[in-house]
């Protein structure tokens, strides 16, 4: 049934996968907290990033379910251009990650707070990595892949798949309205939508989903590094602080997207995805 839906109504299929994915992410923490309470666990001692890691792991399993049911599980084994060549294609976001990390380490670390415990820091990095796994499996492996197969590997088709998958990715962040300031969430949606377009372009140019998993996880880890190491902030407080400067992300991420999908290079997409287009 899912294969027929994907073939006949690809946009509706993408919407369904996103709704199921987000529903799981919203329900899992509640059920997990209830389970821990029933087991007599002191909830004040449970690390938020531990809960996040479990939440995102189950989200990744949702994405794997959709990939398996539509015979696309092989995308997780596809090498494409290779991991290191893929990082070269994604050099712009990689450079941004390095710049963010440099700024955080040099100027963003508090001087009046002790480091969190080793286990808390470990769960922070595990949590950030699982966010990359879950969201890239779903938004690039399921959604962007489906849209590319629908629109085709012409230049217009690739751009449609990039822009629409970015819209799905940005819209998914509206769920943060439950825990963050509305204007900050709106700005996060703009930022995430623009980044989603760029990530889709990198995925199409590399044919390697794990390149995006790495870039996504590293970007999240770098942006919240002070909170992960010292507990000074979390995702909710960070999103609430977003202001109108986030609108610059539209240019920051769309300009390198134009570069990646320039006429000279766009034919490479067909090398990795031509067989998927029936």
C-alpha positions as CSV (number, residue, x, y, z in Angstrom):
1,X,0.0,0.0,0.0
2,X,2.8,2.4,0.9
3,X,4.6,1.7,-2.4
4,X,1.4,2.5,-4.3
5,X,0.8,5.7,-2.3
6,X,4.4,6.8,-2.9
7,X,4.1,6.2,-6.6
8,X,0.6,7.7,-7.1
9,X,0.7,10.5,-4.6
10,X,4.3,11.3,-3.7
11,X,3.6,14.6,-2.0
12,X,0.8,13.0,0.1
13,X,3.2,10.2,0.9
14,X,5.8,12.6,2.1
15,X,3.3,14.4,4.3
16,X,2.2,11.1,5.8
17,X,5.8,10.1,6.7
18,X,6.4,13.5,8.3
19,X,3.2,13.4,10.3
20,X,4.0,9.9,11.6
21,X,7.6,10.8,12.3
22,X,6.6,14.0,14.3
23,X,3.8,12.1,16.2
24,X,6.3,9.5,17.3
25,X,8.8,12.2,18.4
26,X,6.1,14.0,20.4
27,X,4.6,10.9,22.1
28,X,7.8,9.0,22.9
29,X,9.1,11.4,25.6
30,X,5.8,11.3,27.4
31,X,5.6,7.5,27.4
32,X,9.3,7.2,28.4
33,X,8.8,9.6,31.4
34,X,5.7,7.7,32.5
35,X,7.6,4.4,32.2
36,X,10.6,5.7,34.2
37,X,8.2,7.0,36.9
38,X,6.5,3.6,37.1
39,X,9.9,2.0,37.6
40,X,10.6,4.3,40.5
41,X,13.4,6.2,38.7
42,X,14.1,9.7,40.1
43,X,13.2,11.9,37.1
44,X,15.3,14.8,38.4
45,X,18.4,12.6,37.7
46,X,17.4,11.7,34.2
47,X,19.4,13.6,31.6
48,X,17.4,15.5,29.0
49,X,19.8,14.4,26.3
50,X,19.3,10.8,27.2
51,X,15.6,11.2,26.6
52,X,16.3,13.0,23.4
53,X,18.6,10.2,22.2
54,X,15.9,7.6,22.8
55,X,13.3,9.8,21.1
56,X,15.4,10.4,18.0
57,X,16.4,6.7,17.8
58,X,12.8,5.7,17.6
59,X,12.2,8.5,15.0
60,X,15.0,6.9,13.0
61,X,13.3,3.6,13.2
62,X,10.2,5.2,11.8
63,X,12.2,6.4,8.8
64,X,13.8,2.9,8.4
65,X,10.3,1.4,8.4
66,X,9.2,3.6,5.5
67,X,12.4,2.9,3.6
68,X,12.0,-0.8,4.1
69,X,8.3,-0.9,3.1
70,X,9.1,1.0,-0.1
71,X,12.2,-1.1,-1.0
72,X,14.5,1.8,-0.4
73,X,16.5,0.5,2.5
74,X,19.5,0.2,0.2
75,X,19.9,4.0,0.3
76,X,21.6,3.5,3.7
77,X,24.3,1.4,2.0
78,X,24.7,3.6,-1.0
79,X,28.2,5.0,-1.2
80,X,27.7,7.5,-4.0
81,X,30.7,9.8,-4.3
82,X,32.1,8.4,-1.0
83,X,32.1,10.0,2.4
84,X,35.2,12.2,2.1
85,X,34.4,13.3,-1.4
86,X,30.9,14.1,-0.1
87,X,32.4,16.3,2.7
88,X,34.2,18.2,-0.1
89,X,30.9,18.7,-1.9
90,X,29.4,19.9,1.5
91,X,32.4,22.0,2.2
92,X,30.3,25.2,2.8
93,X,28.2,23.8,5.8
94,X,31.3,22.0,7.0
95,X,33.3,25.3,7.0
96,X,30.3,26.9,8.9
97,X,30.4,24.2,11.5
98,X,34.2,24.7,12.0
99,X,33.6,28.5,12.3
100,X,30.8,28.0,14.8
101,X,32.9,25.6,16.8
102,X,35.8,28.0,16.8
103,X,33.7,30.9,18.0
104,X,32.0,28.8,20.7
105,X,35.3,27.4,22.1
106,X,37.0,30.8,22.0
107,X,34.2,33.1,23.1
108,X,31.1,31.1,24.0
109,X,32.1,29.1,27.0
110,X,31.1,30.3,30.5
111,X,33.8,30.9,33.0
112,X,31.7,30.6,36.2
113,X,30.2,27.2,35.7
114,X,31.7,23.7,36.1
115,X,31.6,21.2,33.3
116,X,28.8,18.7,33.4
117,X,29.6,15.1,34.2
118,X,31.3,12.8,31.7
119,X,28.0,10.8,31.2
120,X,26.0,14.0,30.7
121,X,28.4,15.2,28.0
122,X,28.5,11.8,26.4
123,X,24.6,11.8,26.2
124,X,24.8,15.3,24.7
125,X,26.9,14.1,21.8
126,X,25.0,10.9,21.4
127,X,21.7,12.9,21.3
128,X,23.0,15.3,18.7
129,X,24.2,12.4,16.5
130,X,20.8,10.7,16.7
131,X,19.1,13.9,15.7
132,X,21.2,13.8,12.5
133,X,20.5,10.1,11.9
134,X,16.7,10.5,12.4
135,X,16.1,13.7,10.5
136,X,18.4,12.8,7.6
137,X,16.9,9.3,7.2
138,X,13.5,10.9,7.0
139,X,13.9,14.3,5.3
140,X,16.6,13.3,2.8
141,X,16.3,9.5,2.6
142,X,12.5,9.3,2.5
143,X,11.2,12.7,1.5
144,X,13.8,14.3,-0.8
145,X,14.4,10.9,-2.5
146,X,10.7,10.4,-3.1
147,X,10.4,14.0,-4.6
148,X,13.4,13.5,-6.8
149,X,12.0,10.3,-8.2
150,X,8.7,12.1,-8.9
151,X,10.1,15.3,-10.5
152,X,13.1,13.7,-12.2
153,X,16.8,14.6,-12.6
154,X,16.3,17.5,-15.0
155,X,17.5,20.8,-13.6
156,X,13.9,22.0,-13.0
157,X,13.0,18.6,-11.3
158,X,16.0,18.7,-9.0
159,X,15.2,22.3,-7.9
160,X,11.6,21.4,-7.3
161,X,12.7,18.4,-5.1
162,X,15.2,20.6,-3.2
163,X,12.7,23.4,-2.5
164,X,9.8,21.2,-1.6
165,X,11.8,19.0,0.7
166,X,13.2,22.1,2.3
167,X,9.6,23.3,2.9
168,X,8.8,20.0,4.6
169,X,11.9,20.2,6.7
170,X,11.3,23.8,7.8
171,X,7.6,23.1,8.5
172,X,8.5,20.2,10.8
173,X,10.1,22.6,13.2
174,X,6.7,24.3,13.9
175,X,6.2,21.6,16.6
176,X,8.7,23.6,18.7
177,X,5.9,26.1,19.3
178,X,5.0,23.9,22.3
179,X,8.2,24.8,24.1
180,X,9.7,28.0,22.6
181,X,8.7,31.6,21.8
182,X,6.5,31.7,18.6
183,X,8.6,34.3,16.8
184,X,11.8,32.3,17.5
185,X,10.1,29.2,16.2
186,X,9.1,31.0,13.0
187,X,12.7,32.1,12.5
188,X,13.9,28.6,13.1
189,X,11.5,27.3,10.4
190,X,13.0,29.8,7.9
191,X,16.5,28.8,8.9
192,X,15.7,25.1,8.7
193,X,13.9,25.4,5.4
194,X,16.8,27.1,3.8
195,X,19.3,24.6,5.3
196,X,17.0,21.7,4.1
197,X,17.3,23.0,0.5
198,X,21.1,23.0,0.8
199,X,21.2,19.6,2.4
200,X,19.0,18.1,-0.3
201,X,21.3,19.6,-3.0
202,X,24.3,18.0,-1.2
203,X,22.5,14.7,-1.0
204,X,21.6,14.8,-4.7
205,X,25.2,15.7,-5.6
206,X,26.8,13.0,-3.4
207,X,24.3,10.1,-3.3
208,X,25.5,9.4,0.2
209,X,23.1,9.9,3.1
210,X,25.8,9.5,5.7
211,X,27.5,12.7,4.6
212,X,24.3,14.6,5.6
213,X,24.0,12.6,8.9
214,X,27.5,13.8,9.8
215,X,27.0,17.4,8.8
216,X,23.6,17.6,10.5
217,X,24.8,16.1,13.8
218,X,28.0,18.1,13.8
219,X,26.1,21.4,13.2
220,X,23.6,20.7,16.0
221,X,26.5,19.7,18.4
222,X,28.5,22.8,17.5
223,X,25.6,25.3,17.8
224,X,24.6,24.1,21.3
225,X,28.1,23.2,22.6
226,X,28.0,25.5,25.6
227,X,24.7,23.9,26.8
228,X,26.0,20.4,26.2
229,X,29.2,21.0,28.1
230,X,28.0,23.4,30.9
231,X,24.2,23.2,30.9
232,X,23.8,26.9,30.1
233,X,21.1,26.4,27.5
234,X,19.0,23.8,25.7
235,X,17.2,23.7,22.3
236,X,14.1,25.4,23.7
237,X,15.9,28.4,25.1
238,X,18.1,28.7,22.0
239,X,15.1,28.7,19.6
240,X,13.4,31.3,21.8
241,X,16.4,33.6,21.3
242,X,16.2,33.5,17.5
243,X,15.4,36.9,15.9
244,X,15.0,38.4,12.5
245,X,18.7,38.0,11.6
246,X,17.8,34.4,10.9
247,X,16.3,35.6,7.7
248,X,19.8,36.0,6.4
249,X,20.0,32.2,6.3
250,X,17.9,32.3,3.2
251,X,20.8,33.9,1.3
252,X,23.5,32.1,3.3
253,X,22.2,28.7,2.3
254,X,20.6,29.3,-1.1
255,X,23.7,30.9,-2.6
256,X,25.8,27.7,-2.2
257,X,22.9,25.7,-3.4
258,X,23.0,27.6,-6.7
259,X,26.7,26.8,-6.8
260,X,26.2,23.1,-6.2
261,X,23.4,22.8,-8.7
262,X,25.1,24.9,-11.4
263,X,24.7,23.7,-15.0
264,X,28.2,22.3,-15.2
265,X,27.7,19.9,-12.2
266,X,24.0,19.2,-12.1
267,X,24.4,16.2,-14.4
268,X,26.2,14.3,-11.6
269,X,22.8,13.9,-9.9
270,X,21.8,11.5,-12.7
271,X,24.9,9.4,-12.0
272,X,23.7,8.5,-8.5
273,X,19.9,8.6,-9.0
274,X,19.2,8.0,-12.6
275,X,18.4,4.3,-11.9
276,X,15.8,5.4,-9.3
277,X,13.8,7.4,-11.9
278,X,11.5,5.0,-13.7
